[in-house]
Amino acid sequence: MSTSSTLPADSSSNITAQPIVSVAGSTSAAASGGSVIDVSALVSDLVAAAEAPQQALISNQTSAVTASISALGSLQSALSTFQSALTALSTPTAFNSQQASSSNQSVFTATAGDGAVTGNYSVTVSDLASAQQLLSKAIASSGSATTGTGTLNISLAGSSFSVTIDGTDNTPAGIAAAINSANGNPGVSAAVIQGTDGAHLVLSSNLTGLANTISVTETDSGGALAALTYGTGNTGNYSVQAPAANASFSIAGVPYTSASNTVSDALSGVTLTLTGTTATDTSATLSVANDVSGVESNIESFVSAYNTLQSTMASLGSYDATTNTAGAMQGNPILENTQSQIQQALYSTVGTSTYNTLAGIGITTNSDGSLSVNSSTLQNALSSNFSAVSNLFSGTNGVAAQLNSQITNALSSNGSITNYSQTLVTQENALTTQTNTLDAQMSALTASLTQQYSALNVLLSSLQTTSAALSQSLASLPDSPTAPHAIG
């Protein structure tokens, strides 16, 4: 006797029921009550067969979306990096940088900043600003000989501090150390010089200018520290080694004085550092001009940044016919539109000057789409018509201005690239949901099939047991001519 069973159709698995087991010859299994079907293996195979095509479809779609997200991220990063290079060229202010130079750096050096105006100016320097330095008379036979005790009150430029001299530092060297380490010292340094006549105290100011003078008073009631005092009406204890003096100079014939040798308020936007004086009836020349070298460097950085961007876009949109391999964004309208807009800006004509295109200032396109700079042509354009080059990049429709606006729009919260990115993320989330749903369906199918086949397994086992018992009963009947033949 043989028995077969079929799997009922299950709407969640889309599986057509098939014969799954034959129990012929299973007498021994039935007699022992053994299992007829390996339910776990059978269910596992059936569920895997139902899940595989759906999971393959989801996996393929997920891989495609993940690759698109990664490729778009590369494009976004490349555009952001390129936009950073546009900052130094996309606005007229970026071209307002000036450069100052001196015809005689032994007289002065110069730097230009905001507000500097191009031009040449004659500069004469009659005096440099200096800081006061005082040398005391000999106050002791040596730097270690003792002096009086008490308090020294020292002032500089309206700020004062006190130094207490006691038995631990009442020597010239001790007094100098106490001054140098005193709290609130506005800039007075002290040193000791040993001469044949004894030890001398040197007081030096670190502030230049006529008003920045040193004064010293004491509170030991006219004791030995009185020999270290100095001030108006009391100058006999020190000799002036260097006076406190202002710088005196003129720019374009206009005289000016300064407490410092670094002057930033005499000519708008220009800082002068005075280093020496001019001979009588001579002058040095201050030149303020457009920062041609700085702009040239910014343009070269722009070209380099574009070439990096172009290489990235070319790779994303490439197709290798030899290997039949396409770039991650090959044929993608977002990439193609971005490339198109950038190309339009690069080859646009701005203004009516001779230097109204990138090619006109020496920037040309190579066969691979990258750009090259002819430094000689660029330098000539900047020297000949700086404002035209500025307008080419930073004017209303300037190349850098257009590119900066395009990238800003594309990367904005409502831009094409951002919108596409959000679409891809939505697709990725939907595929994750599909995966979770499929997992849940397969879990439910596993439970359902396990229940069905476990029940069937019990039934088949019972039938085999009954069949075996019946066979044994029939076999025990006595043979008789009138008896029916045993059922085989």
C-alpha positions in Angstrom: 0.0 0.0 0.0 1.3 3.4 -0.8 0.1 6.8 0.3 0.9 10.3 -1.0 0.1 13.8 0.2 0.1 17.3 -1.4 0.8 20.7 0.2 -2.3 23.0 0.3 -1.8 26.2 -1.6 -0.7 29.1 0.7 -1.6 32.6 -0.6 1.3 34.3 1.3 4.0 32.1 -0.3 2.6 31.8 -3.8 3.7 28.1 -3.8 1.8 25.4 -5.8 1.4 22.3 -3.7 3.4 19.3 -4.9 3.6 15.6 -3.8 6.0 15.5 -0.9 6.2 12.0 0.5 5.7 8.3 -0.2 5.2 5.9 2.6 5.4 2.5 0.7 7.8 0.2 2.4 7.7 2.1 5.7 6.4 -0.8 7.8 9.4 -0.8 10.1 9.1 3.0 10.7 5.5 2.7 11.4 5.9 -0.2 13.7 8.4 1.8 15.7 6.2 5.0 15.6 9.0 6.9 13.8 8.7 10.1 11.8 7.8 9.8 8.2 8.7 13.4 7.0 11.8 15.5 7.9 9.5 18.5 8.6 12.3 21.0 9.4 14.3 20.4 6.2 11.2 20.3 4.0 9.8 23.6 5.4 13.2 25.2 5.2 13.5 24.3 1.5 10.0 25.4 0.7 10.4 28.8 2.4 13.8 29.4 0.8 12.3 28.7 -2.6 9.5 31.1 -1.9 11.8 33.8 -0.5 14.7 33.7 -3.0 13.2 35.4 -6.1 11.7 38.2 -4.0 14.8 38.7 -1.9 17.0 38.8 -5.0 14.8 41.5 -6.5 15.0 43.6 -3.3 18.8 43.0 -3.0 19.4 44.1 -6.5 17.3 47.2 -6.1 19.0 48.0 -2.8 22.5 47.6 -4.3 21.5 50.0 -7.1 20.1 52.6 -4.8 23.2 52.4 -2.4 25.5 52.8 -5.4 23.5 55.9 -6.5 23.6 57.4 -3.0 27.4 56.9 -2.8 27.9 58.4 -6.3 25.7 61.4 -5.5 27.7 61.9 -2.3 30.9 62.0 -4.3 29.4 64.6 -6.7 28.2 66.7 -3.8 31.6 66.6 -2.1 33.4 67.5 -5.3 31.0 70.4 -6.0 31.5 71.8 -2.4 35.3 71.6 -2.7 35.2 73.4 -6.1 32.9 76.1 -4.6 35.4 76.8 -1.9 37.9 77.8 -4.6 35.3 80.1 -6.1 35.2 82.2 -2.9 38.4 84.1 -3.8 37.0 85.0 -7.3 33.2 85.2 -7.2 32.8 88.7 -5.8 34.3 92.1 -6.7 35.5 92.5 -3.1 37.8 89.5 -3.7 39.7 91.5 -6.2 40.1 94.5 -4.0 43.2 93.1 -2.4 46.2 95.5 -2.7 49.9 95.0 -2.3 52.2 97.6 -0.8 56.0 97.8 -1.5 58.9 100.0 -0.6 61.7 101.2 -2.9 64.1 101.1 0.1 63.4 98.6 2.8 66.2 99.9 5.0 63.9 103.0 5.5 60.5 101.3 5.7 58.5 98.2 4.8 54.8 98.3 4.0 51.7 96.1 3.9 48.3 96.9 2.4 44.9 96.0 3.8 41.3 97.0 3.4 40.8 100.5 2.2 44.2 100.8 0.5 44.2 102.8 -2.7 46.5 102.3 -5.6 49.2 104.9 -6.1 52.8 106.0 -5.5 53.8 108.1 -2.5 57.2 109.6 -1.5 58.2 108.9 2.1 60.9 110.7 4.1 61.9 109.6 7.6 63.8 112.0 9.8 63.6 110.2 13.2 62.7 106.8 14.4 60.7 106.2 17.6 62.8 105.0 20.5 62.3 103.6 24.0 64.0 105.2 27.0 66.9 103.6 28.6 68.5 104.9 31.9 71.9 104.0 33.3 72.4 104.7 37.0 75.6 105.9 38.6 77.6 103.2 40.4 75.5 102.2 43.4 77.7 99.5 44.9 81.2 98.1 44.6 79.8 95.0 42.9 76.5 93.4 41.9 76.5 91.4 45.2 77.2 94.3 47.5 74.3 95.3 49.7 72.2 98.5 49.3 69.4 99.9 51.3 66.0 98.4 51.9 62.5 99.9 51.4 60.1 100.2 48.5 60.8 101.4 45.0 57.8 102.9 43.1 58.3 102.7 39.3 56.0 104.1 36.6 55.9 103.9 32.9 53.4 105.6 30.6 51.0 106.3 33.5 51.1 102.8 34.9 53.0 102.1 38.1 54.0 99.3 40.3 55.9 98.8 43.6 58.9 96.7 44.4 59.7 95.9 48.1 63.4 95.6 48.7 64.4 93.7 51.9 67.4 91.9 53.3 67.0 89.1 50.8 67.4 91.2 47.6 69.1 94.4 48.7 71.9 94.1 46.2 72.0 95.5 42.6 71.4 92.0 41.2 68.6 91.4 43.7 66.9 94.7 42.9 67.1 94.0 39.2 65.5 90.6 39.6 62.8 92.0 41.9 61.9 94.6 39.3 61.7 92.1 36.4 59.5 89.7 38.4 57.2 92.3 40.0 53.4 92.0 39.5 51.9 94.8 37.4 55.1 95.7 35.6 54.0 97.5 32.5 57.2 97.0 30.6 60.3 98.1 32.5 63.2 95.7 32.5 66.3 95.9 34.7 69.8 94.7 34.4 73.2 95.2 36.1 76.4 96.3 34.4 79.6 95.9 36.4 82.1 98.6 35.7 85.5 99.5 37.1 83.8 102.0 39.3 81.2 99.5 40.6 77.8 98.1 39.7 75.3 100.2 37.6 71.5 99.5 37.3 70.1 99.8 33.8 66.4 100.5 33.4 64.9 99.9 29.9 61.4 100.6 28.6 59.8 98.3 26.0 57.5 101.1 24.9 58.7 103.6 22.3 57.4 107.2 22.2 58.0 110.6 23.8 55.3 110.1 26.4 56.6 106.7 27.6 59.2 107.7 30.1 60.3 106.0 33.3 60.2 107.5 36.8 61.4 106.0 40.1 60.6 107.1 43.6 61.4 105.4 47.0 59.9 105.2 50.5 62.9 104.4 52.6 63.0 108.0 53.9 66.1 109.1 52.1 68.2 106.0 52.7 70.4 104.2 50.2 67.5 103.5 47.7 67.4 107.3 47.1 70.3 106.8 44.8 68.0 104.8 42.4 65.3 107.5 42.1 64.6 109.4 38.8 62.0 111.8 37.4 61.2 115.4 36.6 63.6 117.6 38.6 65.5 114.6 39.7 67.7 113.4 36.9 71.1 113.3 38.5 71.1 109.6 39.5 70.9 108.4 35.9 72.2 109.2 32.5 70.0 108.8 29.4 71.4 106.1 27.2 68.4 106.3 24.8 65.7 108.9 24.8 62.0 108.3 24.7 61.2 109.7 21.3 58.6 109.8 18.6 59.1 108.9 15.0 59.0 111.8 12.6 58.3 111.2 8.9 56.2 112.5 6.0 54.1 110.9 3.3 53.7 112.8 0.0 55.1 115.9 1.9 52.6 115.7 4.8 54.5 115.5 8.1 53.4 113.0 10.8 54.7 111.8 14.2 54.1 108.5 15.9 55.0 107.0 19.2 55.6 103.7 17.4 57.7 102.7 14.4 54.7 100.7 13.2 52.2 103.2 11.8 48.8 102.2 10.5 46.9 105.5 10.7 48.9 107.8 8.4 47.7 106.4 5.1 44.3 104.6 4.7 44.7 100.9 4.5 48.5 100.9 4.6 50.8 99.9 7.5 54.3 101.3 7.5 57.1 99.8 9.6 59.9 102.4 9.9 63.4 100.8 9.9 65.7 103.8 9.2 66.0 107.4 8.2 66.4 109.0 4.8 69.4 111.2 3.9 68.8 114.9 3.6 66.8 115.8 0.4 66.1 112.2 -0.4 63.1 110.0 -0.1 61.9 106.5 -0.6 58.8 105.5 -2.6 55.8 103.7 -1.3 53.8 101.9 -4.1 50.3 100.5 -3.6 49.1 98.4 -6.4 46.6 95.6 -7.2 47.7 92.3 -5.7 48.4 90.7 -9.1 50.3 87.7 -7.8 47.6 86.9 -5.2 44.9 87.0 -7.9 47.0 84.9 -10.2 47.4 82.3 -7.5 43.6 82.3 -6.8 42.9 81.7 -10.5 45.4 78.9 -10.7 43.7 77.3 -7.6 40.3 77.7 -9.4 41.7 75.8 -12.4 43.1 73.1 -10.3 39.9 72.7 -8.3 37.9 72.6 -11.5 40.1 69.8 -12.9 39.5 67.7 -9.8 35.7 68.3 -10.2 35.8 67.5 -13.9 37.7 64.2 -13.2 35.1 63.2 -10.7 32.2 63.9 -13.0 33.9 62.2 -15.9 34.4 59.1 -13.8 30.8 59.1 -12.5 29.4 59.4 -16.1 31.9 57.2 -17.9 31.4 54.0 -20.0 34.1 51.6 -20.7 33.2 49.8 -24.0 36.0 47.3 -23.5 34.7 46.0 -20.2 31.1 47.1 -20.7 31.3 48.9 -17.4 29.3 52.1 -16.8 30.0 54.8 -14.2 27.7 55.0 -11.2 25.9 58.0 -12.7 26.2 57.2 -16.4 23.2 58.7 -18.2 21.9 60.3 -15.0 20.1 63.6 -15.7 21.3 65.2 -12.5 25.0 64.7 -13.5 24.3 65.7 -17.1 22.5 68.8 -16.2 25.2 69.8 -13.7 27.9 69.3 -16.3 25.9 71.3 -18.9 25.4 74.3 -16.6 29.1 74.3 -15.6 30.2 74.2 -19.2 27.9 77.1 -20.1 29.4 79.2 -17.4 33.0 78.3 -18.3 32.6 79.3 -22.0 30.4 82.4 -21.4 31.4 85.8 -22.6 31.5 88.5 -20.0 31.7 92.2 -20.9 33.2 93.8 -24.0 36.8 93.9 -23.1 39.5 91.9 -24.9 39.7 89.8 -21.7 36.0 88.7 -21.7 36.5 84.9 -21.9 38.6 82.4 -20.0 40.5 81.7 -23.2 41.2 85.4 -23.6 43.2 85.3 -20.3 45.0 82.1 -21.1 42.7 79.4 -19.7 42.0 76.8 -22.3 40.4 73.3 -22.5 42.4 70.1 -23.0 41.2 67.1 -25.0 40.2 65.3 -21.8 38.0 68.2 -20.6 40.4 69.6 -18.1 41.7 73.2 -18.1 45.2 74.6 -18.5 46.6 78.0 -17.7 49.1 80.0 -19.8 50.8 81.9 -17.0 52.4 84.5 -19.4 49.0 85.3 -21.0 47.3 85.5 -17.6 50.0 87.8 -16.1 49.7 90.1 -19.2 45.9 90.2 -18.8 46.2 91.1 -15.1 48.8 93.8 -15.7 47.1 95.3 -18.8 43.4 95.3 -17.6 43.0 94.2 -14.0 39.4 95.4 -13.8 38.4 93.4 -16.9 39.8 90.2 -15.4 38.0 91.0 -12.2 34.7 91.5 -14.1 35.2 88.3 -16.1 35.2 86.3 -12.8 33.2 88.4 -10.4 30.9 90.6 -12.4 27.1 90.2 -12.5 27.4 87.4 -15.0 31.0 86.6 -14.2 32.2 83.0 -14.6 32.9 82.4 -10.9 29.8 84.3 -9.9 27.6 82.1 -12.1 29.3 78.9 -11.0 28.9 79.8 -7.3 25.3 80.6 -7.8 24.6 77.4 -9.7 26.3 75.2 -7.1 24.6 77.1 -4.2 21.2 76.4 -5.9 21.9 72.8 -6.6 23.1 72.1 -3.1 20.4 74.1 -1.3 17.5 72.5 0.6 15.3 72.7 -2.5 18.0 72.2 -5.0 18.0 69.4 -7.7 20.9 67.5 -6.1 19.3 67.7 -2.6 15.9 66.6 -3.9 17.5 63.7 -5.8 19.3 62.7 -2.6 16.1 62.7 -0.6 14.4 60.6 -3.3 17.2 58.0 -3.1 16.9 57.9 0.7 13.2 57.4 0.4 13.7 54.5 -2.0 16.3 53.0 0.4 13.9 53.2 3.3 11.1 51.7 1.2 13.4 48.7 0.3 14.3 48.3 4.0 10.5 48.1 4.7 10.1 45.6 2.0 12.9 43.4 3.4 11.3 43.6 6.9 7.9 42.7 5.4 9.3 39.8 3.5 11.0 38.5 6.6 7.7 38.7 8.5 5.9 36.9 5.7 8.5 34.1 5.6 8.4 33.7 9.4 4.6 33.4 9.1 4.9 30.9 6.2 7.5 28.9 8.2 5.1 28.6 11.1 2.2 27.7 8.9 4.0 25.0 7.0 5.6 23.6 10.1 2.2 23.2 11.6 0.7 21.6 8.5 3.5 19.1 7.9 3.8 18.2 11.5 0.1 17.3 11.5 0.6 15.4 8.3 3.6 13.6 9.7 1.5 12.4 12.7 -1.3 11.2 10.3 1.1 9.3 8.1 2.8 7.7 11.1 -0.6 6.6 12.4 -1.6 5.2 9.0 1.6 3.2 8.8 1.0 1.8 12.3 -2.5 0.8 11.3 -1.4 -0.7 8.0 1.3 -2.7 9.8 -1.2 -4.1 12.4 -3.7 -5.0 9.6 -1.0 -6.8 7.7 0.0 -8.8 10.7 -3.7 -9.8 11.4 -4.3 -10.9 7.9 -1.1 -12.9 7.9 -2.2 -14.8 11.0 -5.4 -16.1 9.4 -5.3 -19.9 8.7 -5.1 -21.0 5.1 -8.4 -22.5 3.8 -9.6 -23.6 0.4 -12.7 -21.4 1.0 -10.7 -18.7 2.6 -10.0 -15.6 0.6 -6.5 -15.0 -0.6 -4.5 -12.8 1.7 -4.3 -9.3 0.5 -0.8 -8.7 -0.7 
